[in-house]
Amino acid sequence: MEVIEENAEGLERRFKVKVPATELDQKLLERLENLKGQIHLKGFRKGKAPVSFLRKMYGKGVMGEIVQELVTETSQKAFSERDLQPATQPHPHFHCDMDAVIDGKADLEYDVHAEILPEFEPMEVSELKLQRLVADVSDEDIDEAVKKLAEQQKSYSSRKTGSKAQSGDMVVVDFVGSIDGDAFDGGKGEGVSIILGSGQFIPGFEEQLEGAKAESDVEVKVTFPADYGGAELAGKDAVFAVKVHEVKAPEDVVIDDELAKKLSLESLDDLKAKIKERLESDHKELSRAHVKRSLLDKLDAAHDFDLPPSMVDAEFNQIWAQVENAERDEEDKDKSEDELKAEYRKISVRRVRLGLVLAEIGKRAEVQVPSEVLQREMINTARGYPGQEREVLEFYQKNPGALAQLRAPLFEERVVDYILERAEVVDEKVSKEDLMKEPEGDDLA
């Protein structure tokens, strides 16, 4: 077998491989000899059929398997023996008559090509200096959260016969919507409870029900917003025939131990303690999001190396597919497709570079995702598909690529933890409002 490196420009690698027909023939004879004891042919005792006969019967099929195995083996060895890590699956280009090769009449000759991962030296993470935004949970924050929780537990009781509905009341209605006299899909409801002034329905709908009485009929005229989710309704004028069945007034909610007991807690103090714990956990997550964003920005600025074009293309194609299937943000509405593609191409480059940097740091630090953590993530993902949990778990167990995608964000978070433990991180006290401003972009964007 002969392997010659033909191209070593940038991150491109191409090898020429040649396996003489004599070598293939020898491998075929060895394989048939090993199979002889497993094959029972009519007219021969088990294991006694001559290799020449087996070659006539099974030679082409076995040779096909040998060629496939050799291509896979040599493709991997060509890179591994030179300490090169392919960024993409090496793929062969054959320069021979495969039928003649299978017949044992020609040498196996092919090129194997792939892009490789770049070699680079990651920065020393202990040199990083980061600020972590933190905010205290105040008594006012806790009281506000308790009040919102109490509002969710609010009860409503029927108003006196003939009373008019007011903002804040609950009305129970049936409705049928139409456009130009024709009913439309999704425009019908029965026994629907609406809190007037809550903004549950499209603008203008709830306001026109104020003043309505129980057992009255109301005609509600509205215009669907131009950015309404259903394109077939966006910007259209509609009329709803509404039957009001009940008008209910909100009852005052008392914030006391009884409220806590309704929520399966022992006392109001217990409720406040639980809310404080949740708010502190929320703050901690927001603090991490901010410091992680700062960390990624610094890692991106500290590294500059060539990237495999195929990895960038694959990342861009994935992002662009999501962009095409989603509504444009307000800031993107006036941009041309070329402008948007250029922006998302930059994001793709950043994501790929940061992914490689984090992977290299994690590799050198021997960061691992414990099997039990990965198993727990699989189970949590499967729970998102009620009734199909078993199929989802089997899918991950049988598809290493899908399992690797599930593992990737878990690995990333553990590498980030590793870096934050070694970097110089200084807490900066900020207001709750500043802390709650989400960092721009996603984890790697």
C-alpha positions in Angstrom: 0.0 0.0 0.0 1.3 3.4 -0.9 0.1 6.8 0.6 1.5 10.0 -0.8 0.6 13.5 0.4 -0.3 15.6 -2.7 -1.6 18.8 -1.2 -0.8 20.6 2.0 -2.0 24.2 1.4 -3.6 26.0 4.3 -6.1 23.6 5.9 -6.6 21.5 2.8 -5.1 18.0 2.7 -5.2 15.5 -0.1 -3.5 12.1 -0.2 -3.1 9.7 -3.1 -3.5 6.1 -2.1 -2.6 3.0 -4.1 -3.2 -0.6 -3.1 -1.8 -3.1 -5.6 -4.1 -5.8 -7.0 -1.8 -8.5 -5.6 -2.2 -7.1 -2.1 -6.0 -7.0 -2.5 -5.9 -10.6 -3.7 -3.9 -11.7 -0.7 -6.4 -10.0 1.6 -9.2 -11.8 -0.2 -7.6 -15.2 0.2 -7.0 -14.6 3.9 -10.6 -13.5 4.4 -12.0 -16.5 2.5 -9.8 -18.8 4.5 -11.2 -17.4 7.7 -14.7 -17.7 6.4 -14.3 -21.3 5.2 -15.1 -22.8 8.6 -18.3 -20.8 8.8 -19.8 -21.7 5.5 -21.7 -24.9 4.7 -22.1 -25.6 1.0 -24.1 -28.4 -0.6 -21.7 -31.2 -1.7 -19.0 -30.3 0.9 -18.6 -31.0 4.5 -18.7 -27.8 6.7 -15.4 -26.0 6.4 -14.1 -28.3 3.7 -15.1 -26.3 0.6 -11.9 -25.2 -1.3 -11.0 -21.5 -1.3 -11.1 -21.5 -5.1 -14.7 -22.5 -5.0 -15.5 -20.0 -2.3 -13.8 -17.3 -4.4 -16.0 -18.1 -7.3 -19.1 -18.0 -5.1 -18.4 -15.1 -2.8 -15.3 -13.4 -4.2 -16.9 -10.2 -5.5 -19.0 -9.6 -2.4 -16.0 -10.2 -0.1 -13.7 -8.0 -2.2 -16.3 -5.2 -2.1 -16.2 -5.4 1.7 -12.4 -5.4 1.7 -12.2 -2.3 -0.5 -14.7 -0.4 1.6 -12.8 -1.3 4.8 -9.5 -0.3 3.2 -10.8 3.0 2.0 -12.0 3.8 5.5 -8.9 2.5 7.2 -6.4 4.3 4.9 -8.4 7.5 5.0 -8.2 7.6 8.8 -4.5 6.5 8.9 -3.4 9.1 6.3 -4.4 11.8 8.8 -3.7 10.1 12.1 -0.2 9.1 11.2 0.6 12.8 10.5 -1.2 14.0 13.7 -3.8 15.7 11.6 -7.4 16.0 12.8 -10.0 16.2 10.0 -12.5 19.0 10.3 -14.8 17.1 8.0 -15.3 13.5 7.1 -12.5 12.5 4.6 -14.1 11.5 1.3 -12.4 9.5 -1.5 -12.3 10.2 -5.2 -11.6 7.0 -7.2 -9.3 6.9 -10.2 -9.7 3.3 -11.2 -12.3 0.9 -12.7 -14.0 -0.3 -9.6 -15.5 -3.3 -11.4 -12.0 -4.3 -12.5 -10.8 -3.8 -8.9 -13.6 -6.0 -7.5 -12.7 -8.6 -10.1 -9.1 -8.6 -8.9 -7.8 -7.2 -12.3 -6.8 -3.7 -11.3 -5.0 -1.7 -8.5 -7.2 0.3 -6.1 -6.3 3.9 -6.7 -8.0 7.0 -5.2 -7.5 10.4 -3.6 -8.7 11.2 -0.1 -9.5 14.8 0.7 -10.5 16.7 3.8 -10.0 20.0 5.6 -8.1 19.8 8.9 -8.6 21.6 12.2 -6.2 24.5 12.6 -3.3 24.3 15.1 -3.2 27.2 17.5 -2.1 28.1 21.0 -5.0 29.1 23.2 -4.4 32.0 25.6 -3.5 31.5 29.2 -7.0 31.7 30.9 -5.5 32.8 34.2 -4.6 36.1 32.6 -8.2 36.9 31.9 -9.7 39.8 33.9 -13.5 39.8 34.0 -16.3 41.7 35.7 -19.3 39.9 36.9 -22.5 42.0 37.4 -24.3 41.2 40.6 -27.5 42.6 42.2 -29.0 42.1 45.7 -32.5 40.8 46.2 -34.3 43.5 48.2 -37.3 43.2 50.4 -39.2 45.3 47.8 -38.3 42.7 45.1 -39.7 39.9 47.3 -42.9 41.9 48.1 -43.4 42.6 44.4 -43.1 39.0 43.6 -45.5 38.0 46.3 -48.0 40.5 45.1 -47.8 39.1 41.5 -48.2 35.6 42.8 -51.2 36.8 44.8 -52.7 38.3 41.7 -52.4 34.9 39.9 -54.5 33.4 42.8 -57.2 36.1 42.5 -60.8 34.8 42.5 -63.8 36.3 40.6 -67.4 36.4 41.6 -70.4 37.3 39.5 -71.6 40.9 39.5 -75.2 41.8 40.2 -77.6 41.2 37.3 -77.5 44.2 34.9 -74.0 45.3 36.0 -71.7 46.6 33.3 -68.2 45.0 32.8 -65.3 47.2 33.9 -61.6 47.1 33.2 -60.1 44.3 35.5 -63.3 42.3 35.4 -63.5 38.8 34.0 -66.1 38.1 31.2 -67.0 34.7 30.0 -67.9 34.8 26.3 -68.5 32.9 23.1 -67.3 34.5 19.9 -67.1 34.0 16.1 -64.8 36.1 14.0 -65.3 36.9 10.3 -63.5 38.9 7.5 -65.7 40.2 4.7 -68.5 38.1 6.1 -66.6 34.8 6.0 -65.6 33.0 9.2 -61.8 32.3 9.5 -59.9 29.5 11.1 -59.0 30.1 14.7 -61.6 32.9 15.0 -64.1 30.9 17.1 -64.2 30.3 20.9 -66.8 29.1 23.4 -66.8 29.7 27.2 -63.6 31.8 26.9 -62.6 33.8 30.1 -61.1 37.2 29.3 -59.7 39.6 31.9 -60.5 43.0 30.5 -57.4 45.2 30.3 -55.0 42.3 30.4 -54.0 42.5 26.8 -54.8 38.8 26.1 -56.5 39.6 22.8 -55.6 41.8 19.9 -55.7 45.6 20.5 -59.2 47.0 20.7 -61.0 43.7 21.5 -61.1 43.9 25.3 -61.9 47.6 25.4 -65.1 47.1 23.3 -66.4 44.6 25.9 -66.2 47.2 28.7 -69.8 48.2 29.5 -71.2 44.9 28.3 -73.8 43.1 30.5 -74.3 39.4 31.1 -76.4 37.7 28.4 -75.8 40.6 26.0 -74.5 40.5 22.4 -71.7 42.7 21.3 -70.2 43.3 17.9 -66.5 43.9 18.2 -64.6 45.4 15.2 -60.8 45.2 15.2 -57.9 45.3 12.8 -55.3 42.6 13.1 -51.8 44.1 13.6 -49.6 44.2 10.5 -47.0 42.0 12.3 -49.6 39.4 13.4 -48.3 35.9 13.5 -50.8 34.5 11.0 -49.9 36.1 7.6 -53.4 35.4 6.3 -54.9 37.7 9.0 -52.1 40.3 9.4 -53.5 43.8 8.7 -57.0 42.6 8.0 -60.2 44.2 9.4 -62.4 41.6 11.3 -65.7 41.6 13.0 -66.4 39.4 16.0 -69.9 38.4 17.1 -69.6 38.1 20.9 -72.1 36.6 23.3 -71.3 37.6 26.9 -72.5 35.0 29.4 -71.1 36.3 32.6 -69.5 39.4 34.1 -67.3 38.8 37.2 -65.6 41.2 39.5 -62.2 40.5 41.1 -62.1 39.8 44.8 -59.5 41.3 47.0 -56.5 39.0 47.7 -55.2 39.1 51.2 -51.5 38.4 51.5 -51.2 36.3 54.6 -50.5 32.8 55.9 -53.7 31.5 54.2 -52.3 32.6 50.8 -49.2 30.6 51.5 -51.2 27.5 52.6 -53.1 27.7 49.2 -49.7 27.3 47.6 -48.9 24.3 49.9 -46.5 26.2 52.1 -46.8 26.6 55.9 -46.7 30.4 56.3 -46.2 33.8 54.6 -42.6 33.8 55.9 -42.0 30.4 54.3 -43.5 31.8 51.0 -41.2 34.8 51.1 -38.2 32.6 51.8 -39.0 30.4 48.8 -39.4 33.5 46.6 -36.1 35.0 47.8 -34.4 31.7 47.0 -35.9 31.7 43.5 -35.0 35.4 42.8 -31.4 34.8 44.0 -31.1 31.8 41.6 -32.5 34.0 38.8 -29.9 36.7 39.6 -27.1 34.1 39.7 -28.1 32.9 36.2 -28.2 36.5 34.8 -24.8 37.2 36.4 -23.4 34.2 34.7 -24.9 35.1 31.4 -23.2 38.6 31.5 -19.8 37.3 32.6 -19.9 34.5 30.0 -20.6 37.0 27.3 -17.7 39.1 28.4 -15.5 36.0 28.5 -16.4 35.0 25.0 -15.8 38.5 23.7 -12.3 38.4 25.2 -11.5 34.9 23.9 -12.7 36.0 20.4 -10.5 39.1 20.5 -7.4 37.1 21.7 -7.5 34.5 18.9 -7.0 34.8 15.2 -6.4 31.8 13.0 -7.6 30.3 9.8 -10.9 28.3 9.9 -12.0 25.4 7.8 -14.3 26.9 5.2 -16.7 23.9 5.3 -17.2 24.4 9.1 -18.0 28.1 8.6 -20.3 27.3 5.6 -22.2 24.6 7.7 -22.7 27.0 10.6 -23.9 29.8 8.3 -26.3 27.5 6.5 -27.8 26.4 9.8 -28.2 30.0 10.9 -29.6 31.2 7.6 -32.2 28.4 7.5 -33.4 29.7 10.9 -33.5 33.3 9.7 -35.5 32.4 6.6 -38.1 30.6 8.8 -38.5 33.4 11.3 -39.9 36.9 11.2 -37.3 39.6 10.9 -36.4 41.7 13.9 -37.3 45.3 13.8 -33.6 46.3 13.3 -33.3 43.9 10.4 -36.4 44.8 8.4 -34.8 47.5 6.3 -31.6 45.4 5.5 -31.1 43.7 2.2 -30.5 40.0 2.0 -26.9 40.5 1.1 -26.4 42.8 4.2 -28.0 40.2 6.4 -25.9 37.4 4.9 -22.7 39.3 5.5 -23.7 39.9 9.2 -24.6 36.3 9.8 -21.4 35.1 8.0 -19.5 37.1 10.6 -21.5 35.5 13.4 -20.7 32.1 11.8 -17.0 32.8 11.8 -17.1 33.9 15.5 -19.1 30.8 16.5 -16.7 28.4 14.8 -13.6 30.1 16.2 -15.0 30.2 19.7 -16.1 26.6 19.4 -12.6 25.5 18.5 -11.0 27.7 21.2 -13.3 26.3 23.9 -12.7 22.7 22.6 -9.0 23.1 22.7 -9.0 24.6 26.2 -11.3 21.8 27.4 -9.1 19.2 25.7 -5.9 20.4 27.4 -7.7 20.7 30.7 -9.2 17.2 30.3 -12.7 18.6 30.9 -15.3 15.8 30.7 -19.1 15.5 30.6 -19.9 12.7 33.1 -22.1 10.0 31.6 -24.7 10.5 34.2 -25.0 14.2 33.2 -25.4 13.3 29.6 -27.9 10.6 30.5 -29.9 13.1 32.5 -29.9 15.5 29.5 -31.1 12.8 27.2 -34.0 12.0 29.6 -34.9 15.7 29.9 -34.9 16.0 26.2 -37.1 12.9 25.8 -39.6 14.3 28.2 -40.2 17.1 25.7 -41.9 14.5 23.5 -44.7 12.9 25.6 -45.5 9.4 24.5 -42.3 9.2 22.4 -39.7 9.1 25.2 -38.5 5.6 24.4 -38.1 6.4 20.7 -36.1 9.5 21.5 -33.8 7.7 23.9 -33.2 5.0 21.3 -32.5 7.6 18.6 -29.7 9.1 20.7 -28.3 5.7 21.6 -28.1 4.7 17.9 -26.9 8.1 16.5 -23.5 9.1 17.8 -23.7 12.4 15.8 -27.0 13.4 17.5 -25.5 12.5 20.9 -22.5 14.6 20.2 -24.8 17.6 19.5 -26.5 17.0 22.8 -23.1 16.8 24.6 -21.7 19.9 23.0 -23.5 22.6 25.0 -22.9 20.6 28.2 -19.2 20.5 27.4 -19.1 24.2 26.6 -20.6 25.1 30.0 -18.1 23.0 31.8 -15.2 24.6 29.9 -16.6 28.1 30.8 -16.8 27.0 34.5 -13.2 25.8 34.2 -12.1 29.2 32.8 -14.1 31.3 35.3 -12.5 29.4 38.2 -9.0 30.4 37.0 -9.6 33.9 35.6 -9.6 37.0 37.8 -13.3 37.7 38.2 -14.4 40.9 40.1 -18.0 41.4 41.1 -19.6 44.7 40.2 -22.8 45.7 42.1 -25.5 47.0 39.7 -29.2 47.6 39.9 -31.7 44.9 39.3 -32.8 46.6 36.1 -29.2 46.6 34.7 -28.7 43.0 35.6 -31.9 42.0 33.9 -30.8 43.5 30.6 -30.0 40.4 28.6 -26.5 40.2 27.0 -26.7 40.8 23.2 -26.5 37.7 21.0 -26.5 34.1 22.0 -23.9 32.0 23.8 -21.3 32.0 20.9 -22.6 34.9 18.8 
